[in-house]
C-alpha cells in the first residue's frame, strides 16, 4: 500500500479529490504496475492565510507519498513531475506552488 497525504491550500471540492485519487492510482499503475486499490489518499485542508513561505502567505500545497523500495532516481523524478502536473490540473493549484515528495518506504519496526 502507498499512502499519500495531500496538504491543500484552501478548500478542495470532492470532485477534485476524486481526480487526485484517480490520478495517483493511474500514475502508480503506469510506473510500477500497482493496482488502483494499492493507493490510499488523505486530504488536509489548510485555511488560506495560515500557510507561509519566507514569512509571507503562501499558495503552496504538498503531495507527500512514497515509491517502492529501490526506485531509481530518474523514475522518482518522473513520478514527481507527473504528480505535480496532475495535482495542479485537478485542483487549480499553481504548478510552481505544488511540492511533491516521493520518499522511500519506512522500514518496518
PyMOL commands that set and color helices and strands:
alter all, ss='L'
color gray80, all
select helices_A, chain A and resi 14-32+36-38+73-91+95-97
alter helices_A, ss='H'
color red, helices_A
select strands_A, chain A and resi 2-9+39-46+52-53+56-57+61-67+98-104
alter strands_A, ss='S'
color yellow, strands_A
deselect
rebuild
show_as cartoon
